[in-house]
Amino acid sequence: MYLAELQELASVEEQFAESLLQMAEVASHPALKDALVHHREQTEIQKERLLSLLQKHRADPTAHTDQACRR
């Protein structure tokens, strides 16, 4: 269950990072664009932490994809 949750969180972080990038690309206000880019950077760091944990447990990070966030 622990690994499944980590896999789901990694999936969510990946999807969120993609969404933040898309939002930053269309943002017209410079401060908003900067905030979205910064938040994406933080999201990528969190995703890397999750992937590192999964790697330590020899778990496949792509074994679970969170469907709630998919379009």
C-alpha positions in Angstrom: 0.0 0.0 0.0 2.9 2.4 0.8 4.5 1.8 -2.6 1.2 2.2 -4.4 0.6 5.6 -2.7 4.1 6.7 -3.6 3.5 5.6 -7.2 0.2 7.5 -7.3 1.8 10.6 -5.8 4.6 10.5 -8.4 2.0 10.3 -11.1 0.0 13.2 -9.7 3.2 15.3 -9.4 4.1 14.5 -13.1 0.6 15.5 -14.3 0.6 18.6 -12.1 4.0 19.7 -13.5 2.7 19.4 -17.0 -0.4 21.4 -16.2 1.7 24.1 -14.5 3.9 24.4 -17.6 0.8 24.7 -19.8 -0.6 27.4 -17.6 2.7 29.3 -17.5 2.8 29.3 -21.3 -0.5 31.0 -21.6 -0.2 33.3 -18.6 -0.1 37.0 -19.7 0.9 38.6 -16.4 4.6 38.3 -15.7 4.2 37.8 -12.0 1.7 35.0 -12.5 4.0 33.4 -15.2 7.0 33.5 -12.8 4.9 32.1 -9.9 3.7 29.2 -12.1 7.3 28.5 -13.3 8.6 28.5 -9.7 5.8 26.2 -8.5 6.6 23.8 -11.4 10.3 23.8 -10.3 9.2 22.9 -6.8 6.8 20.2 -8.1 9.7 18.7 -10.1 11.8 18.5 -7.0 9.0 16.8 -5.1 8.5 14.3 -8.0 12.3 13.5 -7.9 12.1 12.8 -4.2 9.2 10.4 -4.7 11.1 8.7 -7.6 14.1 8.3 -5.4 12.0 6.6 -2.7 10.5 4.3 -5.2 13.9 3.5 -6.6 15.2 2.6 -3.1 12.4 0.1 -2.8 13.0 -1.2 -6.4 9.4 -0.2 -7.3 8.4 0.8 -10.8 7.4 4.4 -10.7 5.1 4.0 -13.7 3.2 1.0 -12.3 0.3 3.2 -11.2 -1.1 6.2 -13.0 -3.6 8.4 -11.1 -6.7 8.6 -13.3 -8.4 11.3 -11.3 -6.0 13.9 -12.8 -6.1 12.7 -16.4 -8.2 14.5 -18.9 
